[in-house]
Amino acid sequence: MRSFVLPFILLLFLNCISQTKTELPKDGLVPEFMTGQFEDDYGIRYVINDSLFTMEEHTILHIAEWNLEEQYFIGQNDSLNPYDPLLYTRIDWIQFKDVAPFEWGFCMSVYDAPSADSARAVSSPDRAAPRTGCGGYPFSRMKKINL
C-alpha cells in the first residue's frame, strides 16, 4: 500500500503546478523597463520578473495575469506575507518621461481583493495625475538599481 502513496502525492503535486500557470502577454514578454531590481522614492527595494513582484524580503506577489493594453497586472499575495496572505492585488503602472532616474511608477490599486476577478474589476487610477491619481496619493516612482 505504501508504494502507491508517493506516486499519488507526486501526481497531485504536478497537477497543482499545472493549474497555476502564469498568463503572460501574447508575445511572451513583459515590459523590459519593469523587470529587474528597483528602489522606489521611499527607499523600498523590489525585484520584479514576469511571475514575481517582491517588495523587500517580506512581501511577495505571484503574478497571474499581465494586461499590457490597460497597464496593470494581477497577482496573488504569498501565503507567508504579513498582510493579506492569499488575497489578490492589482498593480497599475505608468511610464514616465523626463523624470530621471525614475522610469516608471506603480499604484497598488487594490491589495486585498478576494479573487482575481474582483481585483480586475477595480477602477484604474488616474494616470494623468501621477502625483494624486492613486487614490489621492502619488504613484510610487521606480528607479533601476543593482543589489
C-alpha positions in Angstrom: 0.0 0.0 0.0 2.8 2.5 0.8 4.3 2.1 -2.6 1.2 3.8 -4.1 1.3 6.8 -1.7 4.4 8.5 -3.1 3.3 8.3 -6.8 -0.1 9.6 -5.8 1.3 12.6 -3.9 3.7 13.3 -6.8 0.8 13.3 -9.3 -1.3 15.6 -7.1 1.6 18.0 -6.7 2.2 18.1 -10.5 -1.4 18.7 -11.1 -1.4 21.7 -8.7 1.6 23.2 -10.5 -0.1 22.8 -13.9 -3.2 24.6 -12.6 -1.2 27.7 -11.5 0.5 28.8 -14.8 1.1 32.5 -15.2 -0.8 34.1 -18.1 1.9 36.0 -19.9 1.3 38.6 -22.6 0.7 37.0 -26.0 4.2 37.9 -27.2 5.6 36.2 -24.1 7.3 39.4 -23.0 6.6 41.8 -20.1 7.7 45.4 -20.4 11.5 45.3 -20.1 11.6 48.6 -18.2 9.6 46.8 -15.4 11.9 43.8 -14.9 14.9 43.8 -12.6 15.9 45.3 -9.3 14.4 48.7 -8.3 14.1 51.2 -5.5 11.2 53.5 -5.1 11.3 57.1 -4.0 10.6 55.9 -0.4 13.8 53.7 -0.4 11.9 50.4 -0.6 13.6 47.8 -2.7 11.9 45.5 -5.2 12.8 42.6 -7.5 10.4 42.1 -10.4 10.2 39.5 -13.2 7.4 38.0 -15.3 5.9 35.9 -12.5 7.0 37.6 -9.2 6.8 41.0 -7.6 8.9 41.1 -4.5 8.9 44.1 -2.2 11.8 44.0 0.3 12.1 40.4 1.7 8.7 40.2 3.3 6.1 40.8 0.6 5.8 38.5 -2.5 3.1 38.7 -5.2 2.7 35.8 -7.6 1.8 37.4 -10.8 -1.1 35.5 -12.5 -2.0 37.9 -15.3 -0.5 40.8 -17.3 -2.7 43.3 -19.1 -0.3 45.3 -21.2 -3.1 47.2 -23.0 -4.6 48.6 -19.8 -1.2 48.7 -18.0 -1.8 46.5 -15.0 -1.1 43.1 -13.6 -2.9 40.9 -11.1 -1.3 38.6 -8.6 -2.0 36.5 -5.6 -0.3 37.5 -2.3 2.0 34.9 -1.0 0.8 32.7 1.9 3.6 33.9 4.1 3.1 37.7 3.5 2.5 39.5 6.8 -0.5 41.3 5.3 -3.5 39.9 3.4 -2.0 36.5 2.6 -3.6 34.6 -0.4 -5.7 37.6 -1.3 -5.3 39.4 -4.7 -3.5 42.5 -5.7 -3.9 44.7 -8.8 -0.9 46.9 -9.7 -1.4 49.6 -12.3 1.7 51.3 -13.8 2.6 54.4 -15.7 5.8 55.1 -17.7 7.4 58.4 -17.1 9.1 60.9 -19.4 11.8 63.3 -18.2 11.7 62.2 -14.6 15.1 60.6 -14.4 16.2 58.5 -12.7 12.6 57.3 -12.3 11.5 55.5 -15.4 8.1 54.3 -14.3 5.7 54.2 -11.3 3.1 52.0 -9.9 -0.2 52.2 -8.0 -1.4 49.3 -5.8 -5.0 49.8 -6.9 -6.2 47.0 -4.5 -4.2 44.7 -2.3 -6.9 42.7 -0.5 -9.3 41.5 -3.2 -11.0 38.2 -2.5 -10.5 37.0 -6.1 -8.6 37.8 -9.3 -11.9 38.8 -10.9 -12.6 41.3 -8.2 -9.1 42.7 -8.4 -9.5 43.1 -12.2 -12.8 44.9 -11.7 -11.2 47.7 -9.6 -11.2 51.1 -11.3 -8.0 52.3 -12.9 -6.0 55.1 -11.3 -5.8 58.5 -12.8 -2.5 58.3 -14.9 -3.0 61.9 -16.0 -2.3 62.9 -12.4 0.6 60.8 -11.2 1.0 62.9 -8.0 -2.5 62.2 -6.8 -4.0 59.7 -9.2 -3.5 56.7 -6.9 -6.5 57.1 -4.6 -5.3 60.6 -3.7 -1.7 59.5 -3.4 1.2 59.6 -5.8 2.3 56.6 -7.9 5.4 55.1 -6.3 8.3 56.0 -8.6 10.7 53.3 -9.6 14.4 53.5 -10.5 16.7 50.6 -11.5 19.4 49.6 -9.1 22.0 46.8 -8.7 21.6 44.9 -5.5 
